[in-house]
């Protein structure tokens, strides 16, 4: 799916900032794609964008109302439906990361048809894909992998894409999860694809490109996560990365949502290379990205120095210390832009 | 899904035996679940069961009409729809392995509602699953894995289940593909599950059972197949096998449908153990099952002796030489029944 820009972000009346993290993520990385935010009375979240009515957003050039917040319970409240219908009647498309399908709500479906507008359900996959082929595509690719789910793979890929572009590389970000799709304006939530087509969808998400162009691919799950490793392996095979970055959170002891202990960074490097060789025999690790939020600055630097030396790789916290060290490694391994 | 038995097998008017391989597979393994076959004029397939009309099948006790053949082009021909409606009106459920959803055909949907009958679309997954948990379940499990797709994993699992039961083990077959679901009467086509739930579906397919009971689980794909390895890994993690059997076809050089070379048997053993340890630290290989159809009897025996010695494991062709050697290995490793 391709989502028309610029966006008008709908935050509804969510009771806390976390419920609007999709909107916050979009503003963090694509503020220039957003004309403003729509907040209903009582909204406790704020992206910092100008507050607007839907009509004001339309007048400011918005093409799509993005539902950038989740309500409790997963149902779409009636007063949110009212806002969505108002946006469709104003001539906007609507894109949602909610579990509920927009077109399943009669008033929204009718308003979209009446106005000839698109409805995008980013979390639900409605595309069909071919099965993966495993053949080499032109262009170069970097995949974020992890010792667990939710260890900063999306942030790392976005920061790497930004740093690569700043250094003169022709780089683009490839989204594989719902917030990422809003940030890239294209993609699909890989975990919502039918199992037979995971690798095929990953091939579609990182298509053939110029020999010197780089695709920085958002990772999903972990090869060591007993719930989601199948998605991770299909993504690894389909994205056939030349390089990968291992993302890690050093204070976590068990994998998210299960009782399984965290693998070591070396475990992840070894298994990623072993499995990744199937579709890219030259796959290699280009760095380690650590979320050091739980450590103070001295501890963080000491930790990064220690694991960098241990693995012979650049280790950084993308938030605190940027991605320059890993871009240097890419430059040394694959050449300057 | 649970499919009511006994079955009446519908073969339609398919032009060759291969088009009815689902029906043939059911008769090979569960002849006693079938009361007869329904063939239309011109049908070139024959399961060897008594020919019956739908009314005769109902009178013989059939509970479900199983569409055990595929027509060319994937559409359901109008005269097949007529037979299906006749079956529903006669009080039978209908189960299908076709790509088309039975309930999407208005006449079938209406007949099912009119008669209060069930429609089962085995190839389409309509169930919801939890995500995988990775926690150890009681009971013992054997999974068929492979160097490729379509190397005899279903046949091997069924033959192993039969041989285990014959030796006095409390064994059952767990289906993960469409023909397997008809043969087990329960299950889901794992490749049709949403990617996030592969491991969770595999956990549901091989649930907690008695400590001494064995589940023999149909495999899917290969960890080395660039299209389907994600399904294979999710199945491995979810099924947490105690033992696995590597299935192999010795004349194949490339993996099915792609240009990727076949892995070695040792590659498959090593990676299956490495990944399988995540949810069962004691996972081990209990044997090798080879489809030797392309070899004459002497060649087959020589080949099996060679790879058996090389890997220190029993190697057999389930069709030609049975599964006794692998049951012996299970008995030696895990104890007599």
Boltz contact constraints between the chains, C-beta under 6 A:
constraints:
  - contact:
      token1: [A, 131]
      token2: [B, 227]
      max_distance: 6.0
  - contact:
      token1: [A, 132]
      token2: [B, 226]
      max_distance: 6.0
  - contact:
      token1: [A, 132]
      token2: [B, 227]
      max_distance: 6.0
  - contact:
      token1: [A, 133]
      token2: [B, 258]
      max_distance: 6.0
  - contact:
      token1: [A, 134]
      token2: [B, 226]
      max_distance: 6.0
  - contact:
      token1: [A, 134]
      token2: [B, 258]
      max_distance: 6.0
  - contact:
      token1: [A, 134]
      token2: [B, 260]
      max_distance: 6.0
  - contact:
      token1: [A, 191]
      token2: [B, 195]
      max_distance: 6.0
  - contact:
      token1: [A, 191]
      token2: [B, 196]
      max_distance: 6.0
  - contact:
      token1: [A, 193]
      token2: [B, 195]
      max_distance: 6.0
  - contact:
      token1: [A, 195]
      token2: [B, 191]
      max_distance: 6.0
  - contact:
      token1: [A, 195]
      token2: [B, 193]
      max_distance: 6.0
  - contact:
      token1: [A, 195]
      token2: [B, 195]
      max_distance: 6.0
  - contact:
      token1: [A, 195]
      token2: [B, 198]
      max_distance: 6.0
  - contact:
      token1: [A, 195]
      token2: [B, 231]
      max_distance: 6.0
  - contact:
      token1: [A, 196]
      token2: [B, 191]
      max_distance: 6.0
  - contact:
      token1: [A, 198]
      token2: [B, 195]
      max_distance: 6.0
  - contact:
      token1: [A, 198]
      token2: [B, 230]
      max_distance: 6.0
  - contact:
      token1: [A, 199]
      token2: [B, 227]
      max_distance: 6.0
  - contact:
      token1: [A, 226]
      token2: [B, 132]
      max_distance: 6.0
  - contact:
      token1: [A, 226]
      token2: [B, 134]
      max_distance: 6.0
  - contact:
      token1: [A, 226]
      token2: [B, 237]
      max_distance: 6.0
  - contact:
      token1: [A, 226]
      token2: [B, 278]
      max_distance: 6.0
  - contact:
      token1: [A, 226]
      token2: [B, 279]
      max_distance: 6.0
  - contact:
      token1: [A, 227]
      token2: [B, 131]
      max_distance: 6.0
  - contact:
      token1: [A, 227]
      token2: [B, 132]
      max_distance: 6.0
  - contact:
      token1: [A, 227]
      token2: [B, 199]
      max_distance: 6.0
  - contact:
      token1: [A, 229]
      token2: [B, 233]
      max_distance: 6.0
  - contact:
      token1: [A, 229]
      token2: [B, 237]
      max_distance: 6.0
  - contact:
      token1: [A, 230]
      token2: [B, 198]
      max_distance: 6.0
  - contact:
      token1: [A, 230]
      token2: [B, 230]
      max_distance: 6.0
  - contact:
      token1: [A, 230]
      token2: [B, 233]
      max_distance: 6.0
  - contact:
      token1: [A, 230]
      token2: [B, 234]
      max_distance: 6.0
  - contact:
      token1: [A, 231]
      token2: [B, 195]
      max_distance: 6.0
  - contact:
      token1: [A, 233]
      token2: [B, 229]
      max_distance: 6.0
  - contact:
      token1: [A, 233]
      token2: [B, 230]
      max_distance: 6.0
  - contact:
      token1: [A, 233]
      token2: [B, 233]
      max_distance: 6.0
  - contact:
      token1: [A, 234]
      token2: [B, 230]
      max_distance: 6.0
  - contact:
      token1: [A, 237]
      token2: [B, 226]
      max_distance: 6.0
  - contact:
      token1: [A, 237]
      token2: [B, 229]
      max_distance: 6.0
  - contact:
      token1: [A, 258]
      token2: [B, 133]
      max_distance: 6.0
  - contact:
      token1: [A, 258]
      token2: [B, 134]
      max_distance: 6.0
  - contact:
      token1: [A, 260]
      token2: [B, 134]
      max_distance: 6.0
  - contact:
      token1: [A, 278]
      token2: [B, 226]
      max_distance: 6.0
  - contact:
      token1: [A, 279]
      token2: [B, 226]
      max_distance: 6.0
